[in-house]
Amino acid sequence: MFKNLTQMANLMKAASSMGERLSKLKSDMEHRRVRGRACEGDHQVLVELNGLGVVQTVEISDSLLHPEHKSTAQRLILESMNHAVAQAKEMHVHGVRELTGGLDIPGLNSILDELAR
């Protein structure tokens, strides 16, 4: 599993401070913001999430609040949400990669690559 004792020692050293670093990462992600925006003509939707993917604000242009624009509003909300969620995932993956400091933890890189998709 570990290529050598040095790698295992590095992992043990990193693990000893991992809890504190994870708490800091979570706090950082709660306070960072990403935005997803979608527009079509004068119709616009803006969604803001924190780094954990929790929706913070939603702005919808007045022109989308009419019943005849319902399908456009639905499409733009979906598009802006997906854009913001993708950014939040990317931010989170980057934070985890920094947290692990390049440690070779079996399977972690493939999990993070999958999450970032």
N, C-alpha and C positions, 0 to 999 in steps of 0.2 A: 504494500500500500504506500509506504513512504520510501523514497529512493535512497535516503541515507539518514543517519542520526541527526545531522545538522538540520535537515528539513523538518524532522520531527521536533527538534528543540525550538526551531523558529515558530512552528505551529503552536507549541505549548506556551511560548512567550506571548504570542499574539492572542491566544485564547484567554490568557489571564486578564487582559484589558478589554476583551471583546464586549462584555456587558455594558461597560461605560461608553464605549464607542458606539454600540448599537443604540443606546439611549440618546446620545448626541445626534446620531443620524436621523432618528425618528423625529426629534425636536426640530432639526434643520428642515426636514421634509414637510413638517406641519406648517412651517413659516414661509417656505418658498412657494412661488406661484408660477403656474403655466397658463397660457391662454390658447383657446381654440376659437377660430373665427371662420365664419362662412358667410358669403354674400352672393346675391344675385340681383343685379340692378341696384335699386335703392333699398332692397331688403337685406338686413344684416342680423346675424346672431353672434354674440360673443359669450363664451363660457370661460370662467376662470376656476381652476382647481388648485388645491395645494399639492405638494409633492407626493402625498399619500393617495391622491386620486379622489379626495373629497371635494365636491362642488362647493365653491365659495360664492360665486355670483353668476347670474345669467342675465344678459341684456338682449332684448329683442326690439328691433326697430318698430316704431308705431305702425309702419305700413304693413307689417305682418300680422297685426292684430285684428284684421278683418276676416270674416268667415270665408271669403272667396280665396284667401291666401293660405288656408289651412295646410294643404299638402306641401306648399313651398316652405312654410314654417317648420313642419315636421322634418322635412328633408334637411333643412339648414341646421336645425337643432341637432339632429343626428350627426351630421358632418362635423359641426363644431365640437361636439362632445368627443367624437372619435379622435379628432385632431388633438384636443387637450389631453385625453387619456394616453395617447401615444407619447406625447411629450413628458407626461408625468412618469410613465414607465421608464422612458429613457433616462430621466433624471435619477430615478430610484436605482436603476441598474448601475449607473455611473457611480452613485454614492456607495453602493455595496462593493463595487470593484475597488474603489479607493479604500474602503474600510478593511478589506482583506489584504491590501497592500501587496498584491501580486503573489500571494501564497498559492501554492498548487494544491488546492483542495479538490480531491477527485469528484468530478461531476458538476462542480459549481459553475464553471464557465459555460457548459452546455445548458444548464438551467437558466443562467442569466441571458444567454443568447436567445433562448426560447421566449423568455419573458419580454425581451425587447422587441419582439416581432409584432 
